[in-house]
Amino acid sequence: MRNRATWVALPASAALTAALLSGCGVGEGDSAGQGQQIVMGMTDDVLATDPASGYDPGSWLVFNNVFQSLLSFPKGGTQPQPEAAEKCEFQDGESKVFSCTLQDGLTFSNGNDLTSKDVKHSFDRTLRIDDADGPAVMLQSIDRIETPDDLTVVFHLNTSDATFPQKIASGAGSIVDHREYPADELRTDGEAVGSGVYTMESFGPKEAVFAPNSGYRGPAEVQNSGLTVKFYDDPGKLKAAVEEERVDIAYRHLATEDLAELEASATSAQTDIQVVQGTSAEVHHLVFNHDHPVTGKLGVRQAIAYLVDRSTLIRDVYARTAEPLYSIVPAGITGHNTAFFDRYGQRPQPAKAEEALAAEGITEPVELTLWSTPVRYGAQTDEELAAIAEQLNASGLFDVQVRSVDLEQYEKDIADGKYGVYVKGWVPDYPDADNFTAPFFGKDNVLGNNYDAGEITGEILPRAAAESSRAATVGDFGALQDLVAEELPLLPIWQGKQYAVAQDGITGLEWTLDSSTVFRFWEISKTPES
């Protein structure tokens, strides 16, 4: 699903160990709340309030604020810090045994004690339920969990996984009360009971209301007295709401043209609205089905790679609110390279595209359909694919059309192998190159494109996963990116930027728009004048 920073100040392995072991600040957070209530609008749906199910940005926004994980990402950082845990560390040199000691005296918002039994229950139920729309896929390295006492949790992994601390610092690591959440089925009443910074007071189709959790113990310091999140079914309605001051903040997904207009107005001081930009590693790819009679041919995939003009696409469709992406690991993530730029260039090369097709014996325009689905990957997705089709057709080498279908049909047809080319977006779960690669290859991957990734899944990824120093994985991830550029299971298109539009009196948004992809309610404040 989810979620660009370099490793600084300490070597990567040392930084990770220091972050996991340091309990400084834990238990000192001010959860009482201060300042004014804040109203936020967004167009993302919240597909689940049970952490065993949700695996989408809207649901994780709830999880990151209502539930605690053993570890969490500090504002502006990508190294996990203690959250519900007092300390965590690998117990072996192979990154296969991970132990955490909980803070003593933790409670859920209902008053029940939070112990190691709840931690084990939370991970076990996610894996047992294995919901198709849930994060169980992130936890497959767990073999078994031991709880020798109420404060100790020991994860035994079935494979080396140096990124395990980052995985459990995400929404996938949300801890639930074993008395409130059944072991083998999802909670369906729309309520949420956690130990996080906020409680969810109500949840409905139009809005959700959150209040500071007076019993929270952790590093967060709450800068407001609560939030109301309003859900909009149309980006235009969200724009009107922030312009008319019916919401304090507009977050995900304003239409690109609306965002550009608001940014221009803010820059020229025509409004009292501010546009806050943050880092993002959200990406868009064109995915190629290797079993399709057309895109199964390497020369066809190469020709497309030679013809797509990312810069023009981003200018015309996204009003420069994104950046061209030339690899599957985005800029800002340790290990990123520019494999596609190096191999296919920045500007269209029709002559090389024609050579690639000729090598396949293709001399007539290639007939092809680009498949899209509205909304799921952003409001401009259909327009994006239409622009790509226009670029391909302009070469005279392709005869391309675009089709857009609803999400349910889209996913079914991909699973059935009906599409040759289709779009996929990805919001990272944690800021490591592993999360932009491992989910895309191997059995039951999120692309579903029949690509044989034997070398990647058999050698490169296991070796990188076992390396505790993430800086030492640069060579392996570089080789992986080069191989993907050569074999073309997908074509990277763009890397996003995070934006929030807010009234002038809103502060703290810069601490919610970073590479961890955690939107921190508690960092946002509102001055009385706003």
C-alpha positions in Angstrom: 0.0 0.0 0.0 2.1 2.6 1.4 3.8 5.3 2.4 12.5 8.8 0.8 14.9 9.7 3.4 18.6 9.2 3.7 20.2 7.5 6.7 22.1 10.3 8.5 24.1 11.0 11.7 24.8 7.3 12.4 25.5 4.3 10.2 22.2 2.6 9.3 22.7 -0.4 11.6 23.7 1.8 14.5 20.9 4.2 13.9 18.3 1.4 13.9 19.7 -0.1 17.1 19.8 3.2 18.9 16.2 4.1 17.9 14.8 0.7 19.0 16.6 0.6 22.3 16.1 4.2 23.3 13.0 4.7 25.5 13.7 8.4 26.0 10.4 10.3 26.1 8.2 7.2 26.2 5.4 7.7 28.7 5.9 11.5 28.7 3.4 12.4 26.0 0.7 14.9 26.9 -2.5 13.2 25.8 -4.9 15.6 27.6 -5.2 17.8 24.5 -5.0 21.5 24.2 -6.0 24.2 21.7 -9.1 24.1 19.5 -11.1 21.4 17.7 -10.0 20.9 14.1 -12.2 19.9 11.2 -10.5 18.1 8.3 -11.9 17.0 4.9 -10.7 14.2 2.6 -11.9 12.2 -0.3 -10.3 8.9 0.7 -12.7 6.2 2.0 -12.0 4.5 5.3 -12.5 0.9 4.2 -12.0 -0.7 7.7 -11.8 0.2 11.3 -10.5 -3.2 12.3 -6.7 -3.4 11.8 -6.9 -7.0 10.6 -8.7 -5.8 7.5 -7.7 -2.3 6.4 -4.8 -1.9 4.0 -5.6 1.5 2.4 -4.6 5.1 3.2 -7.9 6.0 4.8 -8.0 3.1 7.2 -4.4 3.5 8.2 -5.1 7.1 9.0 -7.5 5.7 11.6 -5.1 3.0 12.8 -2.1 5.3 13.2 -4.1 7.6 15.5 -6.4 5.2 17.5 -4.1 2.2 18.0 -0.6 1.8 19.3 2.1 -0.3 17.7 5.1 -1.6 19.6 7.2 0.9 17.6 6.3 4.1 15.7 8.0 6.5 13.3 9.0 9.8 14.8 8.0 13.0 13.0 10.4 13.6 10.2 12.2 10.3 10.7 12.2 6.8 9.2 13.8 5.0 12.1 11.3 3.3 14.4 11.2 4.4 18.0 9.6 2.8 21.0 5.8 3.4 21.3 3.9 0.7 23.3 7.3 -0.9 23.8 9.9 0.3 26.2 12.6 -1.3 24.0 12.9 -3.7 21.1 15.9 -5.5 19.5 17.0 -8.5 17.5 18.3 -11.2 19.7 20.4 -12.9 17.0 22.7 -12.0 14.2 20.4 -13.3 11.5 17.5 -10.9 12.0 15.2 -13.9 12.9 14.4 -13.4 16.6 13.0 -10.0 17.6 12.1 -9.3 21.2 10.2 -6.4 22.7 9.6 -5.3 26.3 6.3 -3.5 26.8 5.9 -0.4 29.0 4.4 -1.4 32.4 0.9 -0.1 33.1 -0.4 0.4 29.6 -4.2 0.3 29.2 -6.7 0.4 26.4 -9.2 3.3 26.2 -11.8 1.1 27.8 -9.6 0.7 30.9 -8.5 -2.9 30.2 -4.8 -3.7 30.7 -2.6 -4.0 27.6 -0.2 -6.9 28.0 1.9 -9.2 25.8 -1.2 -11.4 25.5 -2.9 -8.6 23.5 0.2 -8.1 21.3 0.3 -11.8 20.4 -3.5 -11.9 19.9 -3.3 -8.9 17.5 -0.7 -10.5 15.2 -2.1 -14.0 15.4 -5.6 -12.9 14.5 -4.4 -10.8 11.5 -2.6 -13.8 10.2 -5.4 -16.2 11.0 -8.2 -14.1 9.5 -5.9 -13.4 6.5 -8.4 -10.9 5.1 -8.0 -10.2 1.4 -8.1 -6.5 2.1 -5.9 -6.6 5.2 -2.2 -6.3 6.0 -1.5 -10.1 6.7 0.7 -10.1 3.6 3.1 -7.8 5.5 3.5 -10.3 8.4 4.2 -13.5 6.6 7.7 -13.7 8.1 6.2 -14.4 11.5 6.6 -18.1 12.4 5.5 -18.0 16.0 5.1 -15.5 18.9 6.1 -16.3 22.5 5.0 -14.3 25.6 7.2 -15.5 28.5 5.6 -12.9 30.8 3.1 -10.0 30.7 5.6 -7.5 29.4 7.7 -9.6 27.0 6.9 -10.5 23.4 9.3 -12.6 21.3 8.8 -12.9 17.5 10.4 -15.9 15.9 10.6 -15.3 12.1 10.7 -18.0 9.5 13.2 -16.0 7.4 15.7 -13.3 8.0 13.8 -9.9 7.9 15.8 -6.8 8.9 12.8 -4.7 8.0 10.5 -6.3 10.6 10.8 -3.4 13.0 9.5 -1.0 10.3 6.7 -3.4 9.4 5.4 -3.5 12.9 5.8 0.2 13.3 3.1 0.6 10.6 -0.6 0.2 10.8 -0.1 -3.6 10.4 1.3 -3.6 13.9 -1.8 -2.1 15.6 -2.5 -3.7 19.0 -6.1 -4.6 19.8 -7.7 -5.7 23.1 -8.1 -9.5 23.0 -11.4 -9.2 25.0 -12.9 -6.9 22.3 -11.7 -8.4 19.0 -12.5 -12.0 18.1 -9.6 -14.3 17.3 -11.0 -15.6 14.1 -13.3 -13.0 12.6 -13.4 -9.3 11.9 -15.2 -6.8 14.2 -18.1 -5.4 12.2 -19.8 -2.8 14.5 -17.7 0.1 13.1 -16.2 0.8 16.6 -12.5 0.9 17.5 -10.8 0.2 20.9 -7.1 1.0 21.1 -4.5 2.5 23.3 -3.4 5.2 20.8 -3.2 8.9 21.0 -7.0 9.3 20.2 -10.2 7.5 20.7 -12.7 7.3 17.9 -15.9 8.7 19.4 -18.0 8.0 16.3 -17.7 6.8 12.8 -20.2 7.1 9.9 -20.4 7.5 6.1 -20.1 11.3 6.3 -17.7 11.9 9.2 -15.6 10.4 12.0 -15.0 12.1 15.3 -11.7 11.7 17.3 -10.9 12.9 20.9 -7.6 12.8 22.8 -7.2 9.6 24.8 -6.6 10.6 28.4 -5.0 7.3 29.1 -2.4 7.3 26.3 1.2 6.7 27.3 3.8 7.3 24.6 6.0 9.9 22.9 3.2 11.9 21.2 2.2 15.3 22.5 -1.3 16.4 21.6 -1.6 19.9 20.2 -5.4 20.0 19.8 -8.6 19.0 21.6 -9.8 16.7 18.9 -10.6 16.3 15.2 -13.6 15.7 13.1 -12.9 14.1 9.7 -15.5 14.8 7.0 -15.7 12.5 4.0 -16.3 14.0 0.6 -17.3 12.0 -2.5 -16.0 14.7 -4.9 -12.7 16.7 -5.0 -14.6 19.8 -6.1 -16.8 19.7 -3.0 -13.7 19.4 -0.8 -12.1 22.4 -2.5 -15.3 24.4 -1.9 -15.4 23.3 1.7 -11.8 24.6 2.5 -12.5 27.9 0.5 -15.7 28.5 2.4 -14.0 27.7 5.7 -16.3 24.7 6.4 -13.1 22.7 7.0 -9.8 23.8 8.5 -7.8 21.3 6.4 -8.3 19.6 3.0 -6.2 16.4 2.7 -6.2 13.7 0.0 -7.3 13.9 -2.9 -7.9 17.4 -4.2 -8.1 17.5 -8.0 -4.8 18.6 -9.5 -6.2 21.7 -11.2 -7.9 22.7 -7.9 -4.7 22.2 -6.0 -2.8 24.3 -8.6 -5.4 27.0 -8.4 -5.3 27.1 -4.6 -1.5 27.2 -4.5 -1.5 30.1 -7.0 -4.0 32.0 -4.9 -2.0 31.4 -1.7 1.2 32.4 -3.3 -0.3 35.7 -4.6 -1.9 36.3 -1.1 -5.4 36.4 -2.6 -6.7 34.1 0.1 -6.1 33.2 3.7 -5.4 29.7 2.7 -2.0 28.0 2.9 -0.8 25.1 0.8 1.7 22.8 2.7 3.9 20.5 0.7 5.6 17.4 2.1 7.6 14.5 0.9 6.0 11.4 -0.5 6.9 8.1 -2.0 3.5 7.4 -3.5 4.1 6.0 -7.0 2.3 5.1 -10.2 3.3 2.3 -12.6 2.1 0.9 -15.9 2.1 -2.9 -15.4 2.7 -5.3 -18.2 1.1 -8.8 -18.3 3.9 -11.1 -19.4 1.4 -13.8 -20.5 -0.6 -11.4 -22.8 -0.2 -12.0 -26.6 0.9 -8.4 -27.1 2.7 -7.2 -23.9 4.2 -10.7 -23.5 6.7 -9.5 -26.1 9.7 -7.7 -24.8 10.0 -5.5 -27.8 6.5 -4.1 -27.3 7.3 -3.3 -23.7 10.6 -1.7 -24.7 8.9 0.4 -27.4 6.5 1.8 -24.8 9.3 2.5 -22.4 11.1 4.5 -25.2 8.0 6.5 -26.1 6.5 7.6 -22.7 7.2 11.3 -21.9 6.9 11.6 -18.2 7.7 15.3 -17.9 5.1 16.3 -20.4 2.5 14.0 -18.8 3.2 15.5 -15.3 3.0 19.1 -16.7 -0.2 18.6 -18.7 -2.1 16.2 -16.4 -0.8 16.8 -12.9 0.2 20.5 -13.1 3.7 19.5 -11.8 2.3 18.2 -8.5 4.3 15.0 -9.1 7.8 14.1 -10.2 9.0 11.8 -13.1 9.9 8.4 -11.7 12.7 6.4 -13.4 12.9 3.4 -11.1 10.7 1.2 -8.9 12.4 2.5 -5.8 11.6 6.2 -5.6 13.9 9.1 -5.0 14.7 9.7 -1.3 14.7 6.0 -0.4 18.0 4.3 0.3 19.0 2.3 -2.7 17.2 4.4 -5.4 18.8 4.6 -8.8 17.7 5.8 -12.2 17.7 2.6 -14.1 14.9 3.5 -16.6 16.4 6.9 -17.3 19.8 5.3 -18.0 18.3 2.7 -20.3 15.4 4.5 -22.1 16.2 8.2 -21.7 14.2 11.2 -20.6 12.6 12.1 -24.0 10.7 9.9 -26.5 13.0 8.0 -28.9 10.8 6.8 -31.7 13.7 5.3 -33.7 14.7 3.0 -30.9 11.1 2.1 -30.3 10.7 1.1 -33.9 13.9 -1.0 -33.7 12.5 -2.8 -30.6 9.3 -3.6 -32.5 11.2 -4.7 -35.6 13.2 -7.1 -33.5 9.9 -8.8 -32.7 9.0 -8.9 -36.4 6.4 -6.2 -35.9 6.0 -3.7 -38.7 2.3 -2.6 -38.3 1.0 -0.3 -35.6 0.5 -2.3 -32.4 -3.1 -2.5 -31.3 -3.4 -2.3 -27.5 -5.7 -1.2 -24.7 -4.6 0.6 -21.6 -6.8 -0.3 -18.7 -7.7 2.1 -15.8 -10.0 2.4 -12.9 -11.4 5.7 -11.6 -10.8 7.1 -8.2 -8.7 4.3 -6.6 -5.3 5.7 -7.8 -6.3 9.3 -7.9 -8.8 11.5 -9.8 -6.5 12.0 -12.8 -5.8 8.4 -13.4 -8.0 8.0 -16.5 -6.7 11.3 -17.9 -3.1 10.1 -17.2 -3.7 6.9 -19.3 -5.4 8.9 -22.0 -2.3 11.1 -22.2 0.0 8.1 -22.4 -2.1 6.6 -25.2 -1.9 9.9 -27.1 1.9 9.8 -26.8 2.1 6.3 -28.1 -0.3 6.9 -31.0 1.6 10.1 -32.0 4.6 7.9 -32.8 2.7 6.1 -35.5 3.9 2.8 -34.0 0.8 2.1 -31.8 -2.9 2.1 -32.1 -3.9 2.5 -28.4 -7.2 3.0 -26.7 -8.1 3.4 -23.0 -10.8 1.7 -21.1 -11.8 2.4 -17.5 -13.9 0.1 -15.4 -15.0 0.0 -11.8 -12.6 -1.3 -9.2 -14.2 -4.7 -8.5 -14.3 -5.6 -12.2 -10.8 -4.2 -12.7 -9.2 -6.4 -10.0 -11.2 -9.5 -11.2 -10.0 -9.0 -14.8 -6.4 -8.5 -13.7 -6.6 -11.7 -11.7 -8.0 -13.5 -14.7 -5.1 -12.2 -16.9 -7.4 -10.3 -19.3 -5.4 -7.1 -19.5 -2.1 -6.5 -21.3 -1.4 -3.1 -19.7 -2.9 -1.6 -16.6 -2.2 1.0 -14.0 -1.2 0.4 -10.3 -0.6 2.9 -7.6 1.4 2.2 -4.5 1.5 4.1 -1.2 4.3 2.5 0.9 3.8 0.8 4.3 7.3 1.7 5.5 10.1 3.8 4.0 12.5 1.0 2.8 13.4 -0.2 -0.7 12.1 -3.6 0.4 8.5 -2.2 0.4 8.8 -1.0 -3.2 10.0 -4.4 -4.4 9.1 -7.4 -2.3 5.3 -6.9 -2.7 5.6 -6.7 -6.5 7.2 -10.1 -7.1 6.7 -13.7 -6.2 3.5 -15.7 -5.5 0.3 -13.7 -4.8 2.1 -10.4 -5.5 0.1 -7.1 -5.8 0.8 -6.7 -9.6 -0.6 -10.0 -10.8 1.3 -9.8 -14.1 2.7 -13.3 -14.5 6.3 -12.1 -14.4 8.9 -14.7 -13.6 11.0 -13.0 -10.9 13.2 -16.0 -10.1 16.5 -14.2 -9.5 14.8 -11.4 -7.6 12.8 -13.6 -5.2 15.3 -16.4 -5.1 18.5 -14.4 -4.5 18.3 -10.6 -4.3 15.4 -10.0 -1.9 16.3 -12.7 0.6 19.9 -11.4 0.7 18.8 -7.8 1.2 16.2 -8.8 3.9 18.9 -10.4 6.0 21.1 -7.3 6.0 20.7 -5.4 9.2 22.6 -2.4 7.8 20.1 -1.1 5.3 22.8 1.1 3.7 24.6 -2.1 2.8 21.6 -3.2 0.6 22.3 -0.5 -2.0 24.1 -2.9 -4.3 21.4 -5.5 -4.2 18.6 -3.1 -4.8 20.6 -1.4 -7.6 20.9 -4.8 -9.3 17.2 -5.4 -8.8 16.2 -2.1 -10.4 18.5 -2.6 -13.3 17.0 -6.1 -13.9 13.5 -4.7 -13.8 14.4 -2.0 -16.3 15.8 -4.7 -18.6 12.9 -7.2 -18.3 10.1 -4.6 -17.9 7.4 -6.2 -15.7 6.3 -2.6 -15.2 7.1 0.9 -16.2 7.5 3.6 -13.5 5.6 6.8 -14.3 5.6 9.2 -11.4 6.4 9.8 -7.8 3.9 12.0 -5.9 4.2 14.9 -3.5 2.1 15.2 -0.4 -0.1 18.3 -0.1 -2.5 19.6 2.5 -4.5 22.8 2.1 -5.4 24.6 5.3 -6.6 27.9 6.8 -3.9 30.3 7.9 -4.2 29.5 11.6 -3.4 25.8 11.2 0.2 24.8 12.1 2.1 21.5 12.4 1.1 20.0 9.1 4.7 19.8 8.1 5.1 17.0 10.7 2.3 15.0 9.2 3.5 15.0 5.6 6.8 13.1 5.7 8.2 9.9 4.3 6.8 7.6 7.0 3.3 8.3 5.5 1.9 8.6 9.0 -0.7 11.5 9.2 -0.2 12.6 12.9 -3.4 14.2 14.2 -1.6 15.2 17.4 0.9 17.5 15.6 -1.8 19.8 14.2 -2.9 22.9 16.1 -5.2 25.8 15.4 -4.8 29.3 16.7 -7.9 31.0 18.2 -7.9 33.6 15.4 -8.3 31.0 12.6 
